[in-house]
Structures are given as C-alpha cells and as structure tokens.
Amino acid sequence: GGGGGGSTGGNTGSGNTNTSTLTNLNLGFNFEGLAVGEFHVNENANRQNNPAVAMDSDGDYVVTWERQYNDGSKIFAQRYNAAGLAQGAEFKVNSHTGGSQSKPAIAMDSDGDFVITWQSDGQNNQEDIYAQRYNAAGIRQQGEFLVNSYSQGSQMNSKIAMDSNGNFAIAWQGSDLRGTGIYAQRFTADGQAQGEFPVSSSTENNRSAPSIAMDSDGDFVVAFQSLDSFDDDGTTFSYNYVKFQRYNKLGQSVDDEINVENGNTDHLLPDVSMDANGNFVVSWSQTAQTNGQSGVYSRWYNSSGDAATGFRVNTDSISTVAIKALDATMNASGAFVINWLHEDDDENPTLFARRYSANYTNPDNAFGGVSQGEQFKVNNKGVNSFSRTALGITNNGNFVVSWSNFFQNNFNLAAPVSNNNTIFGKRYAANGQVK
C-alpha cells in the first residue's frame, strides 16, 4: 500500500485513465525462460523473498527484498529508471550484518529520495526496527538508524509512508507480556525522530499486520488487524477485524479508530493506500459469510473519513484461506491498483491484479473508484513458493508489480539459479498493457 506522497512498501502518488479490459497476459517466453514483459531483479542465486517497491512521480523506482544466507537474511535493493533500465548494480542496504534482517518496506518522495525499513533479529540481542535513508541517486544519507524507542519484547513487520517533501512515518507491530500492539514514529525529511506513539490504544486484542499511507501534506492513516472477542449467549467468539486510525501531519489522532467491516467472519491482510489529497482505500481478504463470498474486498474513504460501500475486488470464486498476500497502491490523483496472490485447490499460486479509476461518481457507491475492466493475471508461470507481492504507481498511471517466485533456470545471474526463489517484476502502462 502507499500514498500520493509516498508508499508503504510501497508506492508513490499519481493517475490511471484507460478503461480497457485485460484478462490473461500469457504472451510467450524469451530466451531466458522468462515470460515476455517479466524481468528478474536480483543478481545472486541465493533464496530471495519479500519484495517491496516504491516509485516516484516520473516513474523511476526501487525494488528492495531480503536474501537468505546460512547465517540469516540480509536486505538488498535495485534502482531502475522510468524506462525500466537498472541504474547500477544491486546493493546491500543493512550495515549491521549479524543476525537476520528481513521483511523490508520502502517509501519514496516525488523527487525520488527514498527510505527502506526492515526488522532486525539479533542486533543488540533484540528484535528491533531499523531504517536507512537514500537520496534520488541512491547515495546513503548518514547511516542506518533504530526506529523504535521502546526496546522490550519484539518489534516486527514495519511499514513506511512518505509525503511529497520527504517527511515519513514508520508503523510496526510490537509485542510484550500484555499482547501485541501497533506503534509508529514520525521523522522529518532529514531523519529526525518526532517521538514514538501507540496507534492501538490496547494490546489486549493482539493487534498485528500494520499498513500505513500518507498524503502529500503529511496526513496519514494506519490500518491494522485486530483479534476481537465477544460473548454471545455464554459462548465466546473471536474474529479478526480490519481497523484504522487517522492522523494529521503533526501526528495528532483524528477521530476514533474505525472498524472497516463488521460481520462474523475473519478480515485479514489489511492494506491502506492514499492519494495526494488524503482520500484513501483500505483493502483486505475476507472469509465467507452466510450471505457473502470469500475473497479480496476494498472500501474507499474520502479525506474526511466518510466511507463508500465496500466492494469485492476479485471476480472469480475463491476461498479466503487461499489468499496469501495482497497489496494496493494509489496515485496522487486517486487511481489505484490492487493485486493479490491466490492459491487454487492444488496449491498452485497465481498473482492477479485489478485497476480502478479516480472517478468518484460510482452510482453503486456514491463515491469511490470505478473498475477498469476485470481482474487480470500477472505472473505467467503458476509455479510454487510465492512470497509477498508489491506495487508502485506513477502520476500518469503506469505501474510495476514485483513478486518472489520459484525459478529453476539459470538466467545469466552471478551463479546458477536452481531450486531457489528469485525476485521478478513486470511493468504496465496506465491502460493495463504490458510494457
């Protein structure tokens, strides 16, 4: 998810206008065994997982991911220009090499300056959140820095969003003896911390899976998953719900936290994305109810927090247990793309996406995005061992999708790829055509 000013692992703001319908983009394969339109990101044959993407207003973008070694994972990244050409070689992000660094997230401002955050296990004998700033040329700005102020328990699953001037906020999941809660810290563009604060008012409900998005002025939203219990005639039930809390650019909360969707079913994998003016969309996966269907759902909100009717994103019939990951990205003008990873009954994973315009006159919703055609398939090989998927979008609506996938061919990397995951990407024009 992400926003008009930055991204959450991520994207950055800007437009999508074409209404063409695409369904299956399996167009063929090149000499390296890659599907036409797909490209590989990493240069090393070790196992690669958990990609994240951020894109600036001109279409330049950065992919970051984790690489697994015998002594733990490390964070790497690769810069690209708007034409999709790699800018230099991949580079290692984390400076501290002890323990394991994993689950990166990235945000970028309109000029191309970016910040990568990750969780570090074993650094200072703790699980903490770290980050590293870069300018638009990919040059480190000072060193990596500790994000969380409170150091007891485990801090994990960090996400990041950035405004158009480079100010940013990082949200993460922190746990202690009371349970799990969501926390955040704001930073100025030069990396000055503005004070850690709890997003969730209680840790008793085991809140997890944060997502964060920010508009061009620095107002932001943090979404998360909350395990809530309630009593019905002496029987206790527990369900996961997706909730969010709005903040202004000073980090002051706006209204109370909001439950996105009610119902006696689990709501999982929350993701929030925001445009430059503060309108935002929250997406999630949902298990079936008596009067509903499993799948990927979304709900659009205006900058005042007023909600449109929630809508189902996927057009096929699936079970929520098969939704392994999802991501959404919205540009500065409010057009957005949602993609998700779905496993079929034979556990074959497929990556789908669907585009929405910034037209807020949808007669069904009163306001909210209008679908630009049906869902379409992103990956061309339905093999195994997918991990997190990621999106980035430009001001004119071009977008890039990245994912990790099992690949057995040697395609001109530094060492043969055999039985390992690698990072892939695919670029699209605003009309959904593969670039």
PyMOL commands that set and color helices and strands:
alter all, ss='L'
color gray80, all
select helices_A, chain A and resi 320-322
alter helices_A, ss='H'
color red, helices_A
select strands_A, chain A and resi 38-40+48-55+61-69+72-80+91-92+100-108+114-123+126-134+140-146+154-162+168-176+179-187+193-198+207-214+220-232+235-247+253-259+267-274+280-286+295-301+311-312+323-330+336-343+349-356+376-377+389-393+399-407+420-428
alter strands_A, ss='S'
color yellow, strands_A
deselect
rebuild
show_as cartoon
